[in-house]
């Protein structure tokens, strides 16, 4: 079945790919908006870092990956999970801490896992999953497999020593790993210019002998084309790449608010980036090219909204983990 699905993906027309990119971004947006609503109602209590505004990055990169390729994520992980094919019901249940969650209610928003679709895991430790992605790529290389590993991370991760160590070993061994920096201009609440001496992150790739790209992270087509080029090259054994995607998160660092009331950024800056909405940009293109009609877009939106609403119903009805199983899955059992 996997080979059949892969053949279908490879044979998809450019028009089909555009429509699939649109559906994936919209699925992420609607899920995140629902999550924000549930957090505000105190129904979801775990800290939730929302991905609203950055949907084009996860979508464009994952569209060029196979099911058996690996993705490693961050604390802001919902979009990566969904784009890689993770189940919405299992994701929402995890946010509720239910046993039917993708991490069996143990991980919450920041520690998701869905190995069956190649989403190996996310970590709340800044840059913590980057060396794991490199390790997976090393395993692929040693086994002579044409699989690729992707590490998503924010601009703040570039402050961490493990980022440089990971880039170095990946470049040295020409490993099949793609480093995807989602540069949303803020490291938590601090502008990136106040914590990085050199904010041209993509240029650091040259030091490690790999290709580096800076692209419009709100243009899903540009993300898709750049990622495909890098992923295909890595699959051929040509080594890693660093893709710096310039984007912006609409909501605050964590939670449903916008950080404007805290004086951390201006309303003018937020409005400027909202006007660059990646979903609106692609939707306009699809309408102009006649690939979708207004009624078809409304039908897609209704279909995806129902799936998201159903996931919340599923999560609420699911049971919490039994306290007797608290120590289960902590250590590997022989």
Order of alpha helices (4+ residues) and beta strands (2+ residues): alpha-alpha-alpha-beta-alpha-alpha-beta-alpha-beta-alpha-beta-beta-beta-beta-alpha-beta-alpha-alpha-alpha
